Amino acid sequence: MYRLNISGQKVLSTSNSSPFSSITCGPSGRAIAEAIDPDLLNAVQAHLNMERQAHASYFAAAIWFAERELRGFSRFFRDESNSEHVHAAKFAEYIIARGQSVVLQVVEAPLQSWASPADVMATAFQMEVDVTASLQQLYSMAERVNDTRTTVFLDPIVEMQTQSEHEFAHLLGRVKFADNQAAALLLIDNELDQGNNKPASLQG
């Protein structure tokens, strides 16, 4: 049995002497340890959808490169697509952990046609920039409402995203430097096929 508290949330209702009598529950009946700010929750939901959109966009890029026999580029974007799916799942799990229900929004058909590999990489880099900006906005919102649970959740994600943005900038630079020359692109393609997509390291 549930009753609504003054905030409109479900509260598990048993006998007055029960330790469960004052537990707040979310829409699915899951116990809530700490309520999440509604605006922050909406922003987390929107970011989850952004990760799903990136998943679709990178899969489209993997297809585009596969059609052009660039196996390494295709593999790279396939792996990135899978990573974005994992990222979306992380946010879904976090929403559930906060006692809320995940709302899946419409994912738009991704861009599927580009003029050159450099254009694909530029599109992907901009998507990474947008994802970084979204995470930074989430972090700022969480700090404003003193939601430490969310900032702790976001800390490793922001760090990984910053590294991903760095790697995409590196690849964009290499592809631009190749200047659409087949031999140069095939060299990069071979590197990607071997899983070598890291920027230069200056730390030894």
Residue frames relative to the residue before (quaternion, step in Angstrom):
aa qw qx qy qz dx dy dz
M 1.0000 0.0000 0.0000 0.0000 0.00 0.00 0.00
Y 0.1067 -0.7920 0.5997 0.0411 3.55 -1.05 0.84
R 0.1086 -0.7400 0.6538 0.1148 3.54 -1.28 0.43
L 0.4595 -0.6706 0.5003 0.2982 3.60 -1.20 0.36
N 0.3355 -0.7190 0.5649 0.2267 3.54 -0.99 0.81
I 0.7411 -0.4235 0.2635 0.4494 3.59 -1.24 -0.01
S 0.6593 0.4906 -0.3103 0.4779 3.59 1.24 -0.34
G 0.5568 -0.6273 0.3833 0.3867 3.56 1.27 0.02
Q 0.5310 0.6160 -0.4192 0.4036 3.59 1.26 0.18
K 0.5444 -0.6094 0.4622 0.3445 3.53 -1.21 0.58
V 0.0850 -0.7624 0.6393 0.0529 3.56 -1.09 0.76
L 0.4690 -0.6717 0.4998 0.2811 3.54 -0.88 1.01
S 0.1043 -0.8266 0.5530 0.0043 3.56 -0.61 1.13
T 0.0975 0.7570 -0.6390 0.0956 3.57 -0.73 1.12
S 0.7641 -0.2756 0.2221 0.5394 3.57 -1.03 -0.60
N 0.6388 -0.5654 0.3643 0.3736 3.56 -1.17 0.59
S 0.6895 0.4786 -0.2860 0.4623 3.59 1.11 -0.56
S 0.5282 0.6505 -0.4053 0.3655 3.57 1.25 -0.19
P 0.4903 -0.6565 0.4792 0.3145 3.62 -1.05 0.71
F 0.6370 0.5350 -0.3266 0.4487 3.59 1.25 -0.27
S 0.4710 0.7397 -0.4116 0.2482 3.57 1.23 -0.25
S 0.7834 0.3130 -0.1752 0.5076 3.63 1.09 -0.50
I 0.4095 0.7099 -0.4826 0.3089 3.61 1.19 0.38
T 0.3217 -0.7392 0.5655 0.1742 3.55 -0.84 1.05
C 0.1275 -0.7985 0.5871 0.0383 3.56 -0.99 0.92
G 0.4834 -0.6742 0.4877 0.2719 3.53 -1.21 0.60
P 0.7937 -0.3414 0.2168 0.4544 3.59 -1.31 -0.09
S 0.7280 0.4071 -0.2453 0.4941 3.60 1.06 -0.68
G 0.5955 -0.5789 0.3575 0.4271 3.57 1.28 0.00
R 0.4836 0.6668 -0.4365 0.3618 3.58 1.28 0.10
A 0.5360 -0.6494 0.4427 0.3082 3.56 -0.99 0.90
I 0.2340 -0.7620 0.5926 0.1162 3.55 -1.08 0.84
A 0.3122 -0.7539 0.5501 0.1777 3.58 -0.71 1.09
E 0.7795 -0.0394 0.0591 0.6224 3.57 1.03 -0.87
A 0.4515 -0.7006 0.4817 0.2707 3.56 -0.75 1.04
I 0.2905 -0.7395 0.5804 0.1784 3.56 -1.16 0.64
D 0.5597 -0.6151 0.4416 0.3367 3.55 -0.98 0.86
P 0.5294 -0.6711 0.4089 0.3197 3.64 -0.76 0.94
D 0.6609 0.4952 -0.3180 0.4657 3.60 0.95 -0.79
L 0.6384 0.5119 -0.3208 0.4769 3.57 1.04 -0.76
L 0.6290 0.5304 -0.3313 0.4618 3.57 0.99 -0.81
N 0.6531 0.5107 -0.3152 0.4617 3.59 0.92 -0.88
A 0.6553 0.5077 -0.3099 0.4656 3.57 1.03 -0.80
V 0.6277 0.5179 -0.3321 0.4769 3.61 1.04 -0.72
Q 0.6287 0.5265 -0.3234 0.4722 3.57 1.01 -0.83
A 0.6658 0.4998 -0.3033 0.4635 3.59 0.93 -0.90
H 0.6494 0.5033 -0.3298 0.4650 3.60 1.00 -0.74
L 0.5877 0.5586 -0.3669 0.4560 3.58 1.02 -0.72
N 0.6712 0.4891 -0.2993 0.4697 3.57 0.94 -0.87
M 0.6065 0.5496 -0.3528 0.4536 3.60 1.09 -0.67
E 0.6380 0.5124 -0.3202 0.4774 3.58 1.03 -0.78
R 0.6421 0.5099 -0.3178 0.4761 3.61 1.02 -0.76
Q 0.6315 0.5211 -0.3263 0.4723 3.57 1.07 -0.74
A 0.6437 0.5111 -0.3184 0.4723 3.59 1.01 -0.79
H 0.5887 0.5690 -0.3537 0.4523 3.57 1.08 -0.73
A 0.6902 0.4677 -0.2748 0.4789 3.59 0.89 -0.96
S 0.6620 0.5240 -0.3097 0.4373 3.57 0.95 -0.87
Y 0.6918 0.4641 -0.2877 0.4725 3.58 0.92 -0.84
F 0.5985 0.5327 -0.3678 0.4719 3.60 1.11 -0.52
A 0.6221 0.5261 -0.3347 0.4735 3.59 1.07 -0.76
A 0.6471 0.5064 -0.3191 0.4722 3.60 1.00 -0.78
A 0.6196 0.5389 -0.3399 0.4584 3.60 1.03 -0.77
I 0.6431 0.5122 -0.3134 0.4752 3.57 1.01 -0.81
W 0.6443 0.5389 -0.3226 0.4364 3.59 0.91 -0.95
F 0.6963 0.4547 -0.2766 0.4816 3.59 0.90 -0.89
A 0.6176 0.5427 -0.3506 0.4485 3.61 1.03 -0.70
E 0.6414 0.5296 -0.3181 0.4548 3.58 1.04 -0.77
R 0.7320 0.3942 -0.2150 0.5123 3.58 1.20 -0.50
E 0.5244 -0.6916 0.3687 0.3329 3.55 1.29 0.50
L 0.4797 0.6234 -0.4679 0.4030 3.58 1.12 0.60
R 0.1984 -0.8579 0.4680 0.0743 3.50 0.37 1.38
G 0.6641 0.5189 -0.3142 0.4370 3.58 0.93 -0.84
F 0.6477 0.4993 -0.3100 0.4849 3.57 0.94 -0.87
S 0.6487 0.5223 -0.3201 0.4516 3.57 0.95 -0.88
R 0.6516 0.5082 -0.3116 0.4691 3.57 0.95 -0.88
F 0.6340 0.5411 -0.3341 0.4401 3.58 0.94 -0.87
F 0.7244 0.4276 -0.2584 0.4750 3.59 0.81 -0.96
R 0.5716 0.5550 -0.3870 0.4643 3.59 1.14 -0.48
D 0.6727 0.4873 -0.2932 0.4733 3.57 0.93 -0.92
E 0.6442 0.5116 -0.3230 0.4679 3.58 1.01 -0.76
S 0.6123 0.5425 -0.3394 0.4643 3.57 1.07 -0.75
N 0.6584 0.4996 -0.3049 0.4733 3.57 0.95 -0.89
S 0.6341 0.5355 -0.3295 0.4500 3.59 1.02 -0.77
E 0.6509 0.5112 -0.3216 0.4600 3.58 0.97 -0.82
H 0.6063 0.5396 -0.3501 0.4677 3.58 1.10 -0.66
V 0.6432 0.5112 -0.3113 0.4776 3.58 1.00 -0.84
H 0.6388 0.5251 -0.3283 0.4565 3.59 0.97 -0.83
A 0.6373 0.5167 -0.3268 0.4692 3.59 0.97 -0.83
A 0.6447 0.5251 -0.3168 0.4563 3.57 0.99 -0.84
K 0.6078 0.5548 -0.3489 0.4484 3.60 1.05 -0.75
F 0.6856 0.4715 -0.2862 0.4752 3.57 0.91 -0.90
A 0.6145 0.5336 -0.3467 0.4662 3.59 1.07 -0.69
E 0.6538 0.5088 -0.3072 0.4682 3.57 0.97 -0.87
Y 0.6473 0.5190 -0.3248 0.4540 3.57 1.02 -0.78
I 0.6284 0.5279 -0.3324 0.4647 3.58 0.97 -0.82
I 0.6551 0.5001 -0.3056 0.4768 3.58 0.97 -0.87
A 0.6437 0.5343 -0.3173 0.4466 3.58 0.98 -0.87
R 0.6846 0.4482 -0.2789 0.5027 3.58 1.17 -0.54
G 0.5828 -0.6398 0.3463 0.3621 3.57 1.27 0.30
Q 0.5720 0.6018 -0.3662 0.4202 3.56 1.27 0.30
S 0.4642 -0.6545 0.5143 0.3027 3.56 -1.28 0.24
V 0.4397 -0.6851 0.5204 0.2578 3.55 -1.02 0.89
V 0.1553 -0.7685 0.6161 0.0759 3.56 -0.97 0.93
L 0.1826 -0.7915 0.5772 0.0836 3.58 -0.46 1.20
Q 0.2148 -0.7922 0.5640 0.0900 3.55 -0.66 1.15
V 0.6723 -0.4941 0.3644 0.4135 3.55 -1.29 0.19
V 0.2243 -0.7402 0.6191 0.1358 3.56 -1.00 0.90
E 0.3639 -0.7587 0.5022 0.1996 3.56 -0.65 1.13
A 0.5888 -0.5412 0.4493 0.3983 3.56 -1.22 0.46
P 0.3796 -0.7528 0.4855 0.2311 3.61 -0.69 1.01
L 0.6255 -0.4803 0.4474 0.4216 3.52 -1.35 0.22
Q 0.0912 -0.8345 0.5434 0.0005 3.59 -0.82 0.99
S 0.7332 0.3538 -0.2171 0.5386 3.58 1.25 0.03
W 0.0176 0.7915 -0.6084 0.0552 3.54 -0.87 1.05
A 0.5277 -0.6472 0.4511 0.3148 3.57 -1.18 0.48
S 0.8087 -0.0046 0.0554 0.5855 3.60 1.11 -0.64
P 0.6575 -0.4879 0.3814 0.4291 3.59 -1.24 0.23
A 0.6147 0.5508 -0.3509 0.4423 3.59 1.05 -0.70
D 0.6373 0.5208 -0.3272 0.4643 3.59 1.03 -0.72
V 0.6146 0.5300 -0.3448 0.4717 3.59 1.05 -0.73
M 0.6891 0.4854 -0.2868 0.4553 3.56 0.85 -0.98
A 0.6269 0.5307 -0.3370 0.4603 3.59 1.05 -0.73
T 0.6367 0.5198 -0.3187 0.4720 3.59 1.01 -0.83
A 0.6718 0.4992 -0.2920 0.4629 3.57 0.93 -0.93
F 0.6425 0.5226 -0.3296 0.4532 3.59 0.94 -0.84
Q 0.6571 0.5050 -0.3158 0.4621 3.59 0.95 -0.85
M 0.6184 0.5335 -0.3464 0.4616 3.57 1.07 -0.68
E 0.6410 0.5155 -0.3225 0.4684 3.58 1.00 -0.80
V 0.6222 0.5330 -0.3320 0.4676 3.58 1.03 -0.78
D 0.6641 0.5070 -0.3001 0.4603 3.58 0.95 -0.88
V 0.6419 0.5142 -0.3212 0.4695 3.58 1.01 -0.80
T 0.6300 0.5276 -0.3266 0.4669 3.58 1.01 -0.82
A 0.6582 0.5106 -0.3082 0.4594 3.57 0.92 -0.90
S 0.6388 0.5256 -0.3198 0.4621 3.58 1.02 -0.79
L 0.6535 0.5038 -0.3128 0.4703 3.59 0.96 -0.83
Q 0.6487 0.5135 -0.3213 0.4608 3.57 0.97 -0.81
Q 0.6305 0.5242 -0.3253 0.4710 3.56 1.06 -0.73
L 0.6296 0.5259 -0.3261 0.4699 3.57 1.00 -0.84
Y 0.6552 0.5231 -0.3116 0.4471 3.56 0.91 -0.95
S 0.6642 0.5036 -0.3032 0.4618 3.57 0.93 -0.91
M 0.6404 0.5207 -0.3215 0.4640 3.58 0.99 -0.82
A 0.6551 0.5139 -0.3105 0.4586 3.58 0.95 -0.89
E 0.6487 0.5107 -0.3201 0.4647 3.59 0.98 -0.79
R 0.6463 0.5405 -0.3272 0.4279 3.59 0.96 -0.84
V 0.7567 0.3320 -0.1991 0.5268 3.60 1.04 -0.71
N 0.4644 -0.7196 0.4146 0.3074 3.59 1.30 0.37
D 0.3446 0.7254 -0.5123 0.3043 3.57 0.97 0.88
T 0.1764 -0.8299 0.5246 0.0700 3.56 0.17 1.33
R 0.5772 0.5903 -0.3834 0.4141 3.60 1.05 -0.65
T 0.6936 0.4737 -0.2795 0.4652 3.56 0.94 -0.88
T 0.6532 0.5000 -0.3373 0.4578 3.61 0.91 -0.76
V 0.6307 0.5178 -0.3314 0.4736 3.60 1.03 -0.75
F 0.6365 0.5238 -0.3166 0.4694 3.58 1.02 -0.81
L 0.7219 0.4719 -0.2458 0.4424 3.57 0.93 -0.92
D 0.5144 0.6914 -0.4152 0.2917 3.61 1.07 -0.67
P 0.7426 0.3831 -0.2648 0.4813 3.68 0.59 -0.95
I 0.6123 0.5571 -0.3516 0.4372 3.58 1.11 -0.60
V 0.6395 0.5146 -0.3190 0.4738 3.58 1.00 -0.83
E 0.6480 0.5232 -0.3185 0.4527 3.57 0.97 -0.84
M 0.6707 0.4872 -0.2938 0.4758 3.59 0.93 -0.90
Q 0.6523 0.5238 -0.3149 0.4483 3.56 1.01 -0.82
T 0.6213 0.5348 -0.3369 0.4631 3.57 1.03 -0.75
Q 0.6541 0.5005 -0.3052 0.4780 3.58 1.02 -0.81
S 0.6398 0.5268 -0.3215 0.4580 3.58 1.01 -0.81
E 0.6293 0.5290 -0.3198 0.4710 3.57 1.03 -0.83
H 0.6282 0.5390 -0.3103 0.4675 3.57 1.06 -0.85
E 0.6799 0.4905 -0.2889 0.4622 3.59 0.91 -0.91
F 0.6511 0.4994 -0.3229 0.4716 3.60 0.99 -0.75
A 0.6198 0.5265 -0.3441 0.4694 3.60 1.03 -0.71
H 0.6243 0.5424 -0.3211 0.4614 3.57 1.04 -0.82
L 0.7011 0.4615 -0.2777 0.4672 3.58 0.82 -0.97
L 0.6077 0.5392 -0.3524 0.4646 3.57 1.04 -0.72
G 0.6602 0.5121 -0.3101 0.4535 3.58 0.93 -0.85
R 0.6610 0.5029 -0.3091 0.4633 3.60 0.96 -0.83
V 0.6751 0.4862 -0.3023 0.4653 3.57 0.93 -0.86
K 0.6275 0.5161 -0.3355 0.4768 3.59 1.02 -0.72
F 0.6461 0.5210 -0.3149 0.4604 3.58 1.01 -0.84
A 0.6149 0.5558 -0.3394 0.4447 3.60 1.12 -0.67
D 0.2070 -0.8424 0.4796 0.1321 3.57 1.29 -0.42
N 0.6481 -0.5695 0.3003 0.4067 3.56 1.01 0.94
Q 0.4063 0.6864 -0.4941 0.3460 3.60 1.17 0.52
A 0.5210 -0.6912 0.4029 0.2976 3.57 -0.69 1.14
A 0.6703 0.5128 -0.3175 0.4324 3.61 0.82 -0.95
A 0.6727 0.4932 -0.2952 0.4659 3.58 0.93 -0.89
L 0.6555 0.5094 -0.3120 0.4620 3.59 0.96 -0.84
L 0.6434 0.5187 -0.3264 0.4588 3.58 1.05 -0.74
L 0.6066 0.5390 -0.3543 0.4647 3.59 1.10 -0.61
I 0.6610 0.4842 -0.2975 0.4901 3.59 0.95 -0.89
D 0.6250 0.5500 -0.3278 0.4465 3.56 1.02 -0.85
N 0.6578 0.5059 -0.3054 0.4670 3.58 0.97 -0.86
E 0.6234 0.5310 -0.3343 0.4666 3.59 1.03 -0.77
L 0.6779 0.4892 -0.2902 0.4656 3.58 0.91 -0.93
D 0.6158 0.5484 -0.3407 0.4517 3.57 1.08 -0.72
Q 0.7032 0.4255 -0.2443 0.5145 3.57 1.20 -0.57
G 0.5590 -0.6463 0.3640 0.3706 3.56 1.30 0.19
N 0.5117 0.6377 -0.4226 0.3910 3.57 1.22 0.40
N 0.2249 0.7845 -0.5433 0.1971 3.54 -0.12 1.30
K 0.4684 0.7060 -0.4241 0.3199 3.59 1.25 0.30
P 0.5116 -0.6186 0.4970 0.3295 3.58 -1.13 0.64
A 0.6614 -0.4826 0.3837 0.4272 3.55 -1.29 0.22
S 0.2671 -0.7460 0.5889 0.1595 3.56 -1.13 0.75
L 0.2044 -0.7921 0.5668 0.0971 3.57 -0.89 0.95
Q 0.5924 0.6044 -0.3426 0.4079 3.57 1.30 0.14
G 0.6877 -0.4893 0.2892 0.4516 3.58 1.15 0.41
